[in-house]
Structure formats: C-alpha cells, structure tokens
Amino acid sequence: MGIHSGVVIELSQVNFGPAGYPADARGRIERVFQILVDAGMNALEYAAVHGLRTSEERAKQIGDLARSNNITMSMHAAYYINLASKDPQIRERSRQRLIKALKFAPLMAVKRIVFHPGTFGGLSPEKAHIVIRDSLQSVWEEAGHLGKGAFLAPEIAGKLSMFGSIEQIIRLCQDVDGCIPTIDWAHLYARRQGKMNDKESYLKVFNQFENELGKLFLDNMHF
C-alpha cells in the first residue's frame, strides 16, 4: 500500500505562489497568471473550498494558462469533506467531491488535491483512521487514473477535533495509494498550541516526515 504502488514521484524545485486569486484579478483568469508572472511566482493553489463549481471549458482554460506560464498548480478541495462521518451519505458525498477533483485535475494542470480528511465526531483516532483510509483507498482505486499524475494530499489540521496530526497524516500516506502529505504550518502551530517557536521545532517536523515516508515525499511536499 501507499504511494509507492505503481506511482512515480518526480523531484521538483521549490515553488512559491498564493492560495486563491489576487483580489484585483477576480473574474479575469488571464490577469491572475500575469500577476503571478510579474511577481516572480511560479505556483497557484486553486481554491475549490466551497466545492468545485467551474465548468470543464473554464478548467481547460486555467490549465492552458498554467502550462504556458510555467505555473505549478494545486487545488484545495471543499472544506466540508468529512470522510470520518458516521453518516454514510456524507462520506459518499465527500468521496464524490474528491473523485470530481481528480477528474478535473488534468484539465487544470493540477498535481495535488489538498483536503482535510474529516472530524472525529465521536470516533476514536484508530477508528477514524480506518474509516478515512478505506474511503480514500476506494477513491484512488475508482478514480486515481483520472488524475493522470495528480495526488491526493491530506493536510495537517489545526483543531484537535479534526483528524490531522503529523502522525495521522503520515500513517494515512503510508496506508493509502496516491497520497502525499500537506503541511500547513499555521495549522500545526495551532494544533500544538503555540509550541513551534524555534528552528529546531521545524527541523524536527521535516526529519519526522523524511524518516517515516522517505526523502521523495519530502522533496514533493506541499506547504
């Protein structure tokens, strides 16, 4: 299990860019990429946090502009994904949102689909891991091929009520094909209640990911 099962990871440079569109470019997609290029940035996280509502035609336009401007694309999927819900309908809707994101990923030149796996909702951490793991594995088996190289990228969560500690994200990436980790440093700072105040604390995080997942994961991590 895990990303090593038939998936090739390519080493990449460090890319910088915003999450979401610049305020003065909303509705003008060409302007978005021009702002990034003018600022010397080479990455963009497409915000689908309220659901992926763009058309296929618009998605292709975004992908064409990203490729022509050498912009590395990621996508943040819906905030309300909850793969650990006790309600099977919520779990299925969450699965379908990730499947749709994988379908649109190659159109938009997206290589990472960032998302929060879910909240505990009364489940033990172990039970939540099992439910989320099985849901994600089914997503990958059903639709991983649609992404054409895009990965699922579960993110560290800031709230203790949410599944998303470093250890939980690492284990998920070990157990599920097509998963690579996402570190949100602000979320990690909140989850650790402010106990991230020196260089050594950050180095320990990098070392933990490298030791548990390997250097290829670290080289391709999303922040």
DOROSE-789769 format. One line per 2 residues: number of its first residue (from 1); their letters; for each residue z, x negated, y of C-alpha. Coordinates in steps of 0.5 Angstrom, whole numbers. Each point is the difference from the previous one (the first is absolute). Layout:
<recs>
NUM = a = Z,X,Y ~ ... $
</recs>
This chain:
<recs>
1 = mg = 0,0,0 ~ 0,-2,7 $
3 = ih = -6,-2,5 ~ -2,-6,-5 $
5 = sg = -3,5,-5 ~ -7,-1,2 $
7 = vv = 0,0,7 ~ -2,-6,4 $
9 = ie = 4,-2,7 ~ -4,-5,5 $
11 = ls = 4,-4,4 ~ -1,1,8 $
13 = qv = 2,-2,6 ~ 6,3,5 $
15 = nf = -3,6,3 ~ 3,3,7 $
17 = gp = -1,7,2 ~ 3,6,2 $
19 = ag = 2,7,-3 ~ -4,5,2 $
21 = yp = -5,1,6 ~ 2,-3,7 $
23 = ad = 2,5,5 ~ -6,0,4 $
25 = ar = -5,0,-5 ~ 1,6,-4 $
27 = gr = -6,4,-2 ~ -4,-6,1 $
29 = ie = -1,-3,-6 ~ -4,-6,3 $
31 = rv = 4,-1,5 ~ 6,-1,-5 $
33 = fq = -3,-6,-3 ~ -3,-3,6 $
35 = il = 7,0,3 ~ 3,-4,-7 $
37 = vd = -6,-5,1 ~ 1,-1,7 $
39 = ag = 8,-1,-1 ~ -2,-5,-6 $
41 = mn = 3,4,-5 ~ -3,1,-7 $
43 = al = 4,6,-3 ~ 1,7,0 $
45 = ey = 4,5,-3 ~ -3,7,0 $
47 = aa = 6,5,1 ~ -1,6,-5 $
49 = vh = 7,1,0 ~ -1,8,1 $
51 = gl = -5,0,-5 ~ -7,-3,-1 $
53 = rt = -4,5,4 ~ -6,-4,2 $
55 = se = -7,2,-3 ~ -4,-4,-4 $
57 = er = -5,-2,5 ~ 5,-2,5 $
59 = ak = 4,-4,-5 ~ -7,-4,-1 $
61 = qi = -1,-1,7 ~ 7,-3,0 $
63 = gd = -2,-4,-6 ~ -6,-3,3 $
65 = la = 3,-2,7 ~ 6,-3,-4 $
67 = rs = -5,-4,-4 ~ -5,-2,6 $
69 = nn = 6,-2,4 ~ 4,-4,-6 $
71 = it = 6,4,1 ~ 4,1,-7 $
73 = ms = 2,7,-1 ~ 6,3,-3 $
75 = mh = 3,7,0 ~ 7,4,1 $
77 = aa = 0,6,-5 ~ 4,6,2 $
79 = yy = 7,-1,2 ~ 2,7,-4 $
81 = in = -3,-3,-7 ~ 6,0,-5 $
83 = la = -1,-2,-7 ~ 7,1,-2 $
85 = sk = 1,7,2 ~ 3,5,-5 $
87 = dp = -6,5,2 ~ -6,-2,-5 $
89 = qi = -4,4,5 ~ 2,-5,6 $
91 = re = -1,-6,-5 ~ -7,2,-1 $
93 = rs = -2,1,7 ~ 3,-7,1 $
95 = rq = -5,-2,-6 ~ -6,3,3 $
97 = rl = 1,-3,7 ~ 0,-7,-3 $
99 = ik = -6,2,-4 ~ -3,2,6 $
101 = al = 2,-6,4 ~ -3,-4,-6 $
103 = kf = -7,4,0 ~ -1,-2,8 $
105 = ap = 3,-7,0 ~ -7,-3,-2 $
107 = lm = -3,4,6 ~ 4,-2,5 $
109 = av = 1,-7,-3 ~ 7,1,-1 $
111 = kr = 3,-5,-5 ~ 7,2,0 $
113 = iv = 3,7,0 ~ 7,0,3 $
115 = fh = 5,5,-2 ~ 8,2,-1 $
117 = pg = 1,2,-7 ~ 5,5,1 $
119 = tf = 7,2,1 ~ 5,0,-6 $
121 = gg = 2,7,1 ~ 6,0,-5 $
123 = ls = -4,-4,-5 ~ 4,-7,-2 $
125 = pe = -4,-6,2 ~ -2,-1,-7 $
127 = ka = -3,7,-1 ~ -3,0,7 $
129 = hi = -4,-7,-2 ~ -2,3,-7 $
131 = vi = -3,7,3 ~ -3,-4,6 $
133 = rd = -3,-6,-5 ~ -3,6,-4 $
135 = sl = -3,3,5 ~ -3,-6,4 $
137 = qs = -3,-2,-7 ~ -3,6,-1 $
139 = vw = -3,0,7 ~ -3,-7,-2 $
141 = ee = -3,2,-7 ~ -3,6,3 $
143 = ag = -3,-3,7 ~ 1,-7,0 $
145 = hl = -7,-1,-1 ~ -2,4,6 $
147 = gk = 3,-5,5 ~ -4,-6,-2 $
149 = ga = 5,-5,1 ~ 5,4,4 $
151 = fl = 7,-1,-2 ~ 6,5,1 $
153 = ap = 5,-4,4 ~ 7,4,0 $
155 = ei = 4,-2,6 ~ 8,-2,1 $
157 = ag = 3,6,2 ~ 6,0,6 $
159 = kl = 4,5,-2 ~ 5,0,-6 $
161 = sm = -2,7,-3 ~ -7,-3,-1 $
163 = fg = -3,-4,-6 ~ -2,-6,3 $
165 = si = 5,-6,0 ~ -3,-7,-1 $
167 = eq = 2,0,-8 ~ -3,7,-1 $
169 = ii = -7,-2,4 ~ 0,-6,-5 $
171 = rl = 1,4,-6 ~ -5,5,2 $
173 = cq = -5,-5,1 ~ 2,-4,-7 $
175 = dv = -1,7,-4 ~ -6,4,3 $
177 = dg = -7,-3,0 ~ -3,0,7 $
179 = ci = 6,-1,4 ~ 1,-6,5 $
181 = pt = 7,0,5 ~ 0,2,7 $
183 = id = 6,-3,4 ~ 2,4,7 $
185 = wa = 5,-5,3 ~ 3,6,4 $
187 = hl = 1,4,-6 ~ 3,-6,-3 $
189 = ya = 5,-1,6 ~ 2,7,0 $
191 = rr = 1,0,-8 ~ 4,-6,1 $
193 = qg = 4,3,6 ~ -2,-6,4 $
195 = km = 1,-6,-5 ~ -6,-3,2 $
197 = nd = 1,-5,6 ~ -2,-7,-2 $
199 = ke = -6,-3,-3 ~ 4,-1,-7 $
201 = sy = 0,7,-1 ~ -7,1,1 $
203 = lk = -2,-6,-4 ~ 4,3,-6 $
205 = vf = -4,6,0 ~ -6,-4,0 $
207 = nq = 3,-4,-6 ~ 2,6,-4 $
209 = fe = -7,3,0 ~ -3,-6,-2 $
211 = ne = 5,-2,-5 ~ -1,8,-3 $
213 = lg = -7,1,1 ~ -4,-7,1 $
215 = kl = -3,-3,6 ~ -6,4,-1 $
217 = fl = 4,6,2 ~ 3,-4,6 $
219 = dn = -7,-2,2 ~ -2,7,1 $
221 = mh = 6,4,2 ~ -1,5,6 $
223 = f = 5,0,5 $
</recs>
